[in-house]
Amino acid sequence: MDFAQQAMNLIGEEDDDDDQNCRNDDVEEDEEHQQKQARQSSSSSGASSSGASSSASSSAGASSSAASSSRSSSSNHSRSSSASEEDNENDGGEVRSRDNSNINHNRSSDTNYNNDGKENYYENLDEEEDDKDLFGSDNEDYGKTPVNSPYPVPVLPAIRNTNNHMRGGFGRGRWQHNNRGPGLLPRPGPYPQRPNFGGPKFFNAPRDERFVSELKFSKSEQTLARKCIAFQEPCELACYSRIEGGDVFFDDRSLRLFKRVITQDIGFDLNEGFDTFIPKKDLGSEGFGDLLACIRSKNIPLQNMHFVILATAYIRHEPWEMGVHKRNGVVYLDVHKLPERPQSELERRRCYWGYCFESLATEDPTRGDGEGIHHVDANVEYCSVLKTKLGAHRILMGAEMDCCDSTDDGRRFYVELKTSRELDYHTEERFEREKLLKFWIQSFLAGVPYIVIGFRDDGGRLVRTERLRTKEVTGRVKMKNYWQGGVCLAFADEVLCWLYGTVKENEDYILQFAPPFTRLELLQADSCPDAITDHVDQL
């Protein structure tokens, strides 16, 4: 075979490959058309007839395969024989006839393999579609479901609102008077219902017959913070002492000296001396009479002077009560002690721990070195009479002082002693919000520059001590936005302005802060304490 024949054979084989690719594409199109016809047929006989027609068309046109392997093989053999006869007539066609027969044989085998796999694949798809049929034999119960439910439509009972009878009918719906049952929509309006509104305990209850006036807490903290109320530094005018037995002297004999080495007593058991503890007695208006007696002894004028409580600006859960009496243009505020439930053993011990720390932190000339605490009497006290000015109101008050210290130049100043449970992550916020507020008010109004706090554990053992400057306490809580000292002063100014403009001359009242802790109430009182009446008569 020469070079020209090899070139012809190579070119012929490439042409055969191109013909094979074209025929494969035609076969795939015919197969897809055949499968579409097979899906549309509803019986197996129809499918076989379509397969026969397809085989006939494939043998006549020599461009498509049969539906089965036997038909494809017969058609391919006939195609190969006819091709060999045509090649025998031409010169040198033996090689090409063999190559074409091999190509046709391979093409027929590939076509049979592809047809078998695709037919099985589409048969599986048909089976899956039959399984997913929602209206097949597996969903007979669904087809038997009745259109109308045999169960009745539930109807909710009407909700009876006993608080607001004048604001519509019963129930919670927007359409109350229809034949479809009570509505389920909420009452229209952008404002939620206020807590405890309309409760029979406070709002709808009959108002006290003694009621005179009220001061509602309508102003917010931001509004009070914008008010700048001037406060004059307290100035001490007089003092008096109460000793064991209840006798009162207008001097400082009961004043104790602060012990600067209190840190050496860390670990001291504050339960020591509890068995001999004498609790404080409720003197009632007698204590207020001792203050007035001290004022008379010093000839202190009382024009337009008041006594006031400031902690209510933030602490809204602790009730209190005081008597209000106006004589000769002076308003007297006498704090009343509210009845308390009986204290438990632990509560009495906690109360004693504060008095024991005061004895431990002060110098006692009657107690020797190393001697323990014994015979603690809570009735022994020293009080200072102070005057100050809050806004336009002049205030004269009496404040109990725990102890005193002195500077290097001999100037005396007072120190406030307090006890508290050791702080942790959970109790620190409440301590700074409530306890530290009370400590600051008591020390700020009395002009006490220092506060010494003794922290103890749950068993009453002293753990540590801490000294605070009164003027630095507000800065400690300012960054945390717990409370503001200026808001307390502004609130006190509001109360005094309302009170002084409401009370009348020679009349007696009771000012109370009670649940629901939303207002101050001024009630009419029956009488005036004898201490105030005697004081006015002696002026």
C-alpha positions as CSV (number, residue, x, y, z in Angstrom):
1,M,0.0,0.0,0.0
2,D,1.5,3.3,-1.0
3,F,1.4,6.7,0.7
4,A,-1.7,7.9,-1.2
5,Q,-3.8,4.9,-0.2
6,Q,-2.8,5.4,3.5
7,A,-3.9,9.0,3.2
8,M,-7.2,8.0,1.7
9,N,-7.7,5.5,4.5
10,L,-7.0,8.1,7.2
11,I,-9.3,10.6,5.6
12,G,-12.0,8.0,5.2
13,E,-11.7,7.0,8.9
14,E,-12.1,10.6,10.0
15,D,-15.1,11.0,7.8
16,D,-16.6,7.9,9.3
17,D,-16.0,9.3,12.8
18,D,-17.9,12.4,11.8
19,D,-20.7,10.4,10.4
20,Q,-20.8,8.4,13.6
21,N,-21.1,11.5,15.8
22,C,-23.9,12.8,13.6
23,R,-25.7,9.5,13.7
24,N,-25.4,9.4,17.5
25,D,-27.0,12.8,17.8
26,D,-29.8,11.6,15.6
27,V,-30.2,8.5,17.7
28,E,-30.5,10.5,20.9
29,E,-33.1,12.8,19.4
30,D,-35.1,9.8,18.1
31,E,-34.8,8.1,21.6
32,E,-36.2,11.2,23.3
33,H,-39.1,11.4,20.8
34,Q,-39.7,7.7,21.4
35,Q,-39.8,8.0,25.2
36,K,-42.3,10.9,24.9
37,Q,-44.5,8.7,22.8
38,A,-44.2,5.8,25.2
39,R,-45.4,8.0,28.1
40,Q,-48.4,9.2,26.2
41,S,-49.4,5.6,25.5
42,S,-51.7,4.0,28.0
43,S,-51.1,0.3,27.3
44,S,-48.2,-2.1,26.5
45,S,-49.5,-3.0,23.0
46,G,-49.3,0.6,22.0
47,A,-45.7,0.8,23.2
48,S,-44.6,-2.3,21.2
49,S,-46.2,-1.0,18.0
50,S,-44.4,2.2,18.3
51,G,-41.2,0.3,18.8
52,A,-41.8,-1.6,15.6
53,S,-42.5,1.5,13.6
54,S,-39.3,3.0,15.0
55,S,-37.2,0.0,14.0
56,A,-38.6,0.1,10.4
57,S,-37.8,3.7,10.1
58,S,-34.3,3.1,11.3
59,S,-33.6,0.3,8.8
60,A,-35.0,2.3,5.9
61,G,-33.2,5.5,6.7
62,A,-30.1,3.9,8.3
63,S,-30.0,6.7,10.9
64,S,-31.8,5.5,14.1
65,S,-31.7,2.4,16.3
66,A,-34.5,-0.1,17.2
67,A,-36.4,-0.4,20.5
68,S,-34.7,-3.7,21.3
69,S,-31.3,-5.3,20.9
70,S,-32.4,-8.0,18.4
71,R,-34.0,-5.5,16.0
72,S,-30.9,-3.3,16.1
73,S,-28.6,-6.2,15.4
74,S,-30.6,-7.4,12.3
75,S,-30.8,-3.9,10.9
76,N,-27.1,-3.4,11.4
77,H,-26.3,-6.7,9.6
78,S,-28.4,-5.7,6.6
79,R,-26.7,-2.3,6.5
80,S,-23.2,-3.9,6.6
81,S,-24.0,-6.4,3.8
82,S,-25.3,-3.7,1.5
83,A,-22.3,-1.5,2.2
84,S,-19.9,-4.4,1.3
85,E,-21.6,-5.0,-2.1
86,E,-21.3,-1.3,-2.9
87,D,-17.6,-1.3,-2.0
88,N,-16.9,-4.4,-4.1
89,E,-17.9,-2.5,-7.2
90,N,-15.3,0.2,-6.5
91,D,-11.5,-0.3,-6.6
92,G,-9.7,-0.8,-3.2
93,G,-12.9,-0.9,-1.1
94,E,-12.1,-4.0,0.9
95,V,-10.4,-2.1,3.7
96,R,-13.1,0.5,4.0
97,S,-15.8,-2.1,4.0
98,R,-14.2,-3.8,7.0
99,D,-13.8,-0.6,8.9
100,N,-17.4,0.5,8.3
101,S,-18.7,-2.8,9.4
102,N,-16.7,-2.6,12.7
103,I,-17.9,0.9,13.3
104,N,-21.5,0.0,12.6
105,H,-21.2,-3.0,15.0
106,N,-19.8,-0.8,17.8
107,R,-22.4,1.8,17.2
108,S,-25.2,-0.7,17.5
109,S,-23.8,-2.1,20.7
110,D,-23.5,1.3,22.2
111,T,-27.0,2.2,21.1
112,N,-28.4,-0.9,22.8
113,Y,-26.6,-0.1,26.1
114,N,-27.8,3.5,26.1
115,N,-31.4,2.5,25.3
116,D,-31.6,-0.1,28.0
117,G,-30.2,2.3,30.7
118,K,-32.4,5.2,29.7
119,E,-35.5,3.1,29.5
120,N,-34.9,1.8,33.0
121,Y,-34.2,5.3,34.3
122,Y,-37.5,6.7,32.9
123,E,-39.4,3.6,34.2
124,N,-38.1,4.4,37.7
125,L,-39.2,8.0,37.3
126,D,-42.6,6.9,36.3
127,E,-42.8,4.7,39.4
128,E,-41.7,7.6,41.7
129,E,-44.3,9.8,40.1
130,D,-46.9,7.2,40.8
131,D,-45.9,7.0,44.4
132,K,-46.2,10.8,44.9
133,D,-49.7,10.9,43.6
134,L,-51.8,12.6,46.2
135,F,-55.0,11.0,44.8
136,G,-53.8,7.4,44.6
137,S,-54.7,4.4,46.7
138,D,-52.6,5.5,49.6
139,N,-54.7,8.7,50.1
140,E,-58.2,7.2,50.2
141,D,-58.9,8.6,53.6
142,Y,-58.0,12.1,52.4
143,G,-60.6,11.7,49.6
144,K,-63.2,10.7,52.2
145,T,-62.8,13.9,54.3
146,P,-66.2,15.7,54.5
147,V,-66.4,19.3,53.4
148,N,-68.1,20.5,56.7
149,S,-66.5,19.6,60.0
150,P,-68.7,17.6,62.4
151,Y,-67.3,19.5,65.4
152,P,-69.0,22.8,66.5
153,V,-67.2,26.1,66.4
154,P,-65.8,27.0,69.9
155,V,-67.3,30.1,71.5
156,L,-65.3,31.8,74.3
157,P,-67.2,33.0,77.4
158,A,-67.4,36.7,77.9
159,I,-64.8,38.2,80.3
160,R,-66.3,40.2,83.0
161,N,-64.4,43.4,83.7
162,T,-65.4,44.6,87.2
163,N,-63.1,47.6,87.2
164,N,-64.3,49.9,84.4
165,H,-68.1,49.5,84.0
166,M,-68.4,52.9,82.4
167,R,-65.9,52.2,79.6
168,G,-68.0,49.8,77.5
169,G,-69.6,46.5,78.0
170,F,-68.1,43.2,79.1
171,G,-65.4,41.2,77.3
172,R,-62.2,42.3,75.7
173,G,-63.2,42.6,72.0
174,R,-63.8,45.7,70.0
175,W,-67.3,44.5,68.9
176,Q,-69.1,43.5,72.0
177,H,-72.7,43.5,70.9
178,N,-73.1,40.9,68.1
179,N,-74.2,37.3,67.8
180,R,-70.8,35.8,67.0
181,G,-69.5,35.7,70.6
182,P,-67.1,38.0,72.3
183,G,-64.4,39.6,70.2
184,L,-60.7,38.7,70.5
185,L,-59.1,42.0,69.5
186,P,-57.5,44.1,72.2
187,R,-59.0,47.4,73.3
188,P,-57.9,50.1,70.9
189,G,-55.5,52.8,72.1
190,P,-51.7,53.2,72.0
191,Y,-51.3,53.4,75.8
192,P,-51.0,50.1,77.8
193,Q,-53.1,49.7,80.9
194,R,-51.4,51.0,84.0
195,P,-50.5,48.4,86.6
196,N,-52.9,48.1,89.5
197,F,-55.2,50.6,87.8
198,G,-58.8,50.4,89.1
199,G,-57.9,48.0,91.8
200,P,-60.4,48.0,94.7
201,K,-57.6,48.3,97.2
202,F,-56.5,51.8,96.4
203,F,-58.2,53.6,93.5
204,N,-61.8,52.6,93.8
205,A,-61.8,52.4,97.5
206,P,-63.6,55.2,99.3
207,R,-61.3,58.1,100.1
208,D,-60.4,58.7,103.7
209,E,-62.8,61.2,105.3
210,R,-59.8,63.0,106.7
211,F,-58.4,63.7,103.2
212,V,-57.3,67.3,102.6
213,S,-54.9,67.3,99.7
214,E,-52.3,65.3,97.8
215,L,-49.1,65.7,95.9
216,K,-48.7,63.4,93.0
217,F,-45.3,62.5,91.7
218,S,-45.9,63.9,88.2
219,K,-42.4,65.4,87.6
220,S,-39.8,63.1,86.3
221,E,-36.2,62.8,87.4
222,Q,-35.0,64.7,84.4
223,T,-37.3,67.6,85.2
224,L,-36.2,67.8,88.8
225,A,-32.5,67.5,87.7
226,R,-32.9,70.7,85.7
227,K,-33.8,72.7,88.8
228,C,-30.9,74.2,90.6
229,I,-31.8,74.4,94.3
230,A,-29.4,76.3,96.6
231,F,-28.5,74.6,99.9
232,Q,-26.7,76.4,102.7
233,E,-24.0,74.6,104.6
234,P,-25.5,73.5,108.0
235,C,-24.4,75.4,111.0
236,E,-24.6,74.0,114.6
237,L,-26.6,76.1,117.0
238,A,-26.9,73.9,120.1
239,C,-26.7,70.3,121.3
240,Y,-28.1,68.1,124.0
241,S,-27.3,64.7,125.5
242,R,-29.4,61.8,126.8
243,I,-27.7,59.5,129.3
244,E,-28.6,56.2,130.8
245,G,-32.0,56.4,132.6
246,G,-33.4,59.0,130.1
247,D,-32.2,62.2,131.6
248,V,-31.4,65.0,129.1
249,F,-28.7,67.6,129.5
250,F,-28.0,70.5,127.1
251,D,-24.3,69.7,126.7
252,D,-22.0,67.2,124.9
253,R,-21.4,64.8,127.7
254,S,-22.7,61.8,125.6
255,L,-20.5,62.7,122.6
256,R,-17.9,59.9,121.9
257,L,-14.5,60.2,120.3
258,F,-13.7,58.2,117.1
259,K,-11.0,55.5,117.4
260,R,-8.6,55.9,114.5
261,V,-7.1,52.4,115.0
262,I,-10.4,50.7,114.2
263,T,-8.6,48.6,111.5
264,Q,-6.9,46.7,114.3
265,D,-10.2,45.2,115.3
266,I,-10.8,43.4,111.9
267,G,-12.2,39.9,112.7
268,F,-14.0,41.1,115.9
269,D,-17.2,39.2,116.6
270,L,-20.0,41.8,116.8
271,N,-22.3,39.3,118.7
272,E,-20.3,40.0,121.8
273,G,-22.5,41.7,124.5
274,F,-25.8,40.8,122.8
275,D,-27.1,39.3,126.0
276,T,-26.9,42.6,127.9
277,F,-28.1,44.8,125.1
278,I,-30.7,47.5,126.0
279,P,-32.8,48.3,122.8
280,K,-33.9,51.8,122.0
281,K,-37.3,52.9,123.4
282,D,-39.9,54.7,121.3
283,L,-40.1,58.1,122.9
284,G,-42.9,59.4,120.6
285,S,-43.4,63.1,120.8
286,E,-41.2,63.2,123.9
287,G,-38.0,63.2,121.7
288,F,-39.4,66.0,119.7
289,G,-40.1,67.9,122.9
290,D,-36.4,67.5,124.0
291,L,-35.4,69.2,120.7
292,L,-37.8,72.1,121.3
293,A,-36.6,72.4,124.9
294,C,-33.1,72.8,123.7
295,I,-34.2,75.4,121.2
296,R,-35.9,77.4,124.0
297,S,-32.9,77.2,126.2
298,K,-30.7,78.8,123.5
299,N,-33.5,81.3,122.5
300,I,-33.4,80.3,118.9
301,P,-36.1,82.0,116.7
302,L,-38.4,79.6,114.7
303,Q,-39.8,81.8,111.9
304,N,-40.6,79.7,108.8
305,M,-38.4,76.8,109.7
306,H,-39.2,73.2,108.8
307,F,-38.0,69.6,109.2
308,V,-38.0,67.5,106.1
309,I,-37.3,64.0,104.6
310,L,-35.5,63.8,101.2
311,A,-35.1,60.1,100.5
312,T,-38.6,59.7,99.1
313,A,-37.3,61.2,95.8
314,Y,-35.8,57.8,95.0
315,I,-36.9,55.2,97.6
316,R,-40.5,54.7,96.8
317,H,-41.2,51.5,98.7
318,E,-40.8,52.5,102.3
319,P,-43.8,54.1,104.0
320,W,-43.5,56.9,106.5
321,E,-45.7,59.3,108.4
322,M,-45.2,62.6,110.2
323,G,-47.4,65.1,112.0
324,V,-47.8,68.6,110.5
325,H,-48.7,71.5,112.8
326,K,-48.7,75.2,112.0
327,R,-48.4,77.6,114.9
328,N,-47.6,81.3,114.6
329,G,-46.4,80.9,111.0
330,V,-44.1,78.0,111.9
331,V,-44.7,74.5,110.4
332,Y,-43.6,71.7,112.8
333,L,-42.9,68.3,111.3
334,D,-42.8,65.6,113.9
335,V,-41.8,62.2,112.5
336,H,-44.0,59.3,113.7
337,K,-42.7,55.7,114.1
338,L,-44.9,53.3,112.3
339,P,-45.9,50.0,114.0
340,E,-43.6,47.1,113.0
341,R,-44.0,43.4,113.1
342,P,-42.2,41.4,115.8
343,Q,-38.5,40.9,115.0
344,S,-36.9,37.5,114.9
345,E,-33.8,36.5,116.7
346,L,-31.7,37.1,113.6
347,E,-33.2,40.6,113.0
348,R,-32.5,41.6,116.6
349,R,-28.9,40.5,116.3
350,R,-28.5,42.4,113.0
351,C,-29.8,45.5,114.8
352,Y,-27.4,45.0,117.6
353,W,-24.4,44.6,115.3
354,G,-24.7,48.3,114.3
355,Y,-24.7,49.5,117.9
356,C,-21.8,47.1,118.8
357,F,-19.8,48.5,115.9
358,E,-20.4,52.1,117.2
359,S,-19.1,51.0,120.6
360,L,-16.1,49.3,119.0
361,A,-15.2,52.3,116.8
362,T,-15.3,54.8,119.6
363,E,-13.1,55.5,122.6
364,D,-14.6,54.2,125.9
365,P,-12.6,55.4,129.0
366,T,-14.5,52.8,131.1
367,R,-13.3,49.9,129.0
368,G,-9.7,48.7,129.5
369,D,-7.3,47.6,126.9
370,G,-8.3,44.2,125.5
371,E,-11.6,44.3,127.3
372,G,-14.6,43.1,125.3
373,I,-17.9,44.9,124.5
374,H,-20.5,44.8,127.2
375,H,-23.6,46.7,128.4
376,V,-24.5,48.5,125.2
377,D,-27.4,50.9,125.7
378,A,-29.1,52.3,122.6
379,N,-30.9,55.1,124.5
380,V,-27.7,57.0,125.2
381,E,-27.3,59.5,122.4
382,Y,-25.9,62.9,121.5
383,C,-27.9,65.3,119.2
384,S,-26.9,68.5,117.4
385,V,-29.3,71.3,116.6
386,L,-28.6,72.6,113.1
387,K,-29.9,75.4,110.9
388,T,-29.7,75.5,107.1
389,K,-31.5,76.9,104.1
390,L,-33.0,74.9,101.2
391,G,-34.1,77.2,98.4
392,A,-36.4,79.8,100.1
393,H,-37.1,77.6,103.1
394,R,-35.1,77.9,106.4
395,I,-34.8,74.6,108.2
396,L,-34.0,74.0,111.8
397,M,-33.5,70.3,112.7
398,G,-32.0,68.0,115.2
399,A,-29.5,65.2,114.1
400,E,-28.0,62.4,116.2
401,M,-24.2,62.3,116.0
402,D,-22.3,59.0,116.5
403,C,-18.9,60.4,117.3
404,C,-16.4,63.1,116.5
405,D,-12.8,63.6,115.5
406,S,-10.5,66.7,115.3
407,T,-8.1,68.1,112.9
408,D,-4.5,69.0,113.7
409,D,-5.5,72.6,114.5
410,G,-8.1,71.4,117.0
411,R,-11.2,71.9,114.8
412,R,-13.9,69.3,115.7
413,F,-15.9,67.5,113.0
414,Y,-18.4,64.7,113.2
415,V,-18.1,61.1,111.8
416,E,-21.1,58.9,110.9
417,L,-20.7,55.2,111.7
418,K,-22.6,52.6,109.6
419,T,-22.6,48.8,109.2
420,S,-23.4,46.7,106.2
421,R,-23.1,43.2,104.9
422,E,-20.0,42.5,102.8
423,L,-20.6,43.4,99.2
424,D,-20.5,41.0,96.3
425,Y,-21.5,41.1,92.6
426,H,-25.2,40.7,93.4
427,T,-25.5,43.2,96.4
428,E,-23.3,46.0,95.3
429,E,-25.9,47.7,93.1
430,R,-28.6,47.7,95.7
431,F,-26.1,49.0,98.3
432,E,-25.2,52.0,96.2
433,R,-28.8,52.6,95.1
434,E,-30.5,52.6,98.5
435,K,-28.2,52.3,101.5
436,L,-25.6,54.7,100.2
437,L,-28.4,57.2,99.4
438,K,-29.6,57.1,103.0
439,F,-26.1,57.4,104.3
440,W,-25.5,60.5,102.1
441,I,-28.7,62.3,102.9
442,Q,-28.2,61.8,106.7
443,S,-24.6,63.0,106.5
444,F,-25.1,65.8,103.9
445,L,-28.0,67.5,105.7
446,A,-26.2,67.4,109.0
447,G,-22.9,68.6,107.6
448,V,-21.0,65.4,108.5
449,P,-17.9,65.2,106.3
450,Y,-16.9,61.5,106.8
451,I,-18.7,58.2,106.8
452,V,-17.0,55.1,108.2
453,I,-18.7,51.8,107.2
454,G,-17.9,48.5,108.9
455,F,-18.6,45.5,106.6
456,R,-19.4,42.2,108.3
457,D,-20.2,38.7,107.2
458,D,-23.5,36.8,107.7
459,G,-22.3,35.6,111.1
460,G,-21.6,39.1,112.5
461,R,-17.8,39.1,112.2
462,L,-16.2,42.3,111.1
463,V,-14.5,41.8,107.8
464,R,-13.2,45.3,106.8
465,T,-13.8,49.0,107.2
466,E,-14.1,51.8,104.6
467,R,-14.0,55.5,105.1
468,L,-15.9,57.7,102.6
469,R,-16.0,61.4,102.1
470,T,-19.6,62.7,102.0
471,K,-19.0,65.0,99.1
472,E,-17.4,62.2,97.0
473,V,-20.4,59.8,97.4
474,T,-22.4,61.5,94.7
475,G,-19.5,61.2,92.2
476,R,-19.3,57.5,92.9
477,V,-22.9,56.9,91.8
478,K,-23.1,59.6,89.2
479,M,-21.4,57.6,86.5
480,K,-23.7,54.7,87.1
481,N,-26.8,56.9,87.0
482,Y,-28.2,55.5,90.2
483,W,-29.3,58.7,91.8
484,Q,-28.5,62.4,92.0
485,G,-28.2,64.6,95.0
486,G,-29.7,67.6,93.2
487,V,-32.9,65.7,92.4
488,C,-33.3,65.0,96.2
489,L,-33.0,68.7,97.0
490,A,-35.4,69.6,94.2
491,F,-37.9,67.1,95.4
492,A,-37.7,68.4,99.0
493,D,-38.3,72.0,97.7
494,E,-41.4,70.8,95.8
495,V,-42.8,69.2,98.9
496,L,-42.2,72.2,101.1
497,C,-43.7,74.6,98.6
498,W,-46.8,72.5,98.4
499,L,-47.1,71.9,102.1
500,Y,-46.5,75.5,103.2
501,G,-49.2,76.7,100.7
502,T,-51.7,74.1,101.8
503,V,-51.7,73.9,105.6
504,K,-53.6,76.5,107.6
505,E,-52.9,78.3,110.8
506,N,-53.7,76.5,114.1
507,E,-54.7,73.3,112.3
508,D,-53.1,69.9,112.6
509,Y,-52.5,67.4,109.8
510,I,-50.8,64.0,109.0
511,L,-48.5,63.8,106.0
512,Q,-48.1,60.2,104.9
513,F,-46.4,58.2,102.2
514,A,-48.2,54.9,101.9
515,P,-49.1,52.3,99.2
516,P,-49.4,52.4,96.3
517,F,-46.5,54.9,96.7
518,T,-47.5,57.3,94.0
519,R,-48.4,60.4,96.0
520,L,-48.1,62.2,99.3
521,E,-51.4,62.5,101.1
522,L,-52.3,65.2,103.7
523,L,-54.9,64.1,106.1
524,Q,-56.7,66.0,108.9
525,A,-55.4,65.2,112.4
526,D,-57.5,65.3,115.6
527,S,-55.0,67.0,118.0
528,C,-51.6,68.5,118.4
529,P,-48.9,66.9,120.6
530,D,-48.5,68.3,124.1
531,A,-44.8,69.0,123.4
532,I,-45.6,71.5,120.7
533,T,-48.5,73.1,122.6
534,D,-46.3,73.6,125.7
535,H,-43.5,75.0,123.5
536,V,-45.8,77.5,121.9
537,D,-47.2,78.6,125.3
538,Q,-43.7,79.1,126.7
539,L,-42.5,81.3,123.8
